[in-house]
Structures are given as structure tokens and as C-alpha cells.
């Protein structure tokens, strides 16, 4: 089964903080890996329950799986991504 990868608006802000090389590498890896088998990555706990994480080098991607869609919510440095406001991540999970 192939999943559709959908990016929340917050991701564009996250990507602007990265170099073009980093952003391209991360986006390519997301499309390659998460469109095929998003359920293979660990589930998160606590205030991020129901979400999953995917690590690419020093960066982590926080995402949700909704039916046939993988919703990319946040991209950030592995030490910083969890410090972002969880309510902003969790509100309105879905395409758009």
C-alpha cells in the first residue's frame, strides 16, 4: 500500500530554518520511506500520544497516520522538535 504524504503549513516554516541541501535531503527521505511503510517508526508518548517519529540524521519528523495519508506535522532538530508547542502540533491534524 502506498500512502499519500501531506505537509501541514507549519512544516514550511520548519524547512525555512534549514539549508536547501538539508531540506531537500529530508524531503526526499520522507517521500521515499514514509509513503511506503510509515507504521514501522516508533509511536510517541505523553503530550504527543497518537503521533509517530522518524529520524533522519540530526533531525526528527513528527507525523500522524490518517487512513491512507501520512500527515507531516513538524520537522526539527532532534533536541528541539519536542520543545515546540504540542497544542499547535495536535490542533487540526489533517491535510492543510
Secondary structure, 3 states (H helix, E strand, C coil): CCCEEEECHHHHHHHHCCCHHHHHHHHHHHHHHHHHHHHHCCECCHHHCCCEEEEECCEEEEEEEECCEEEEEEEEECCCHHHCCHHHHHCCCCCC
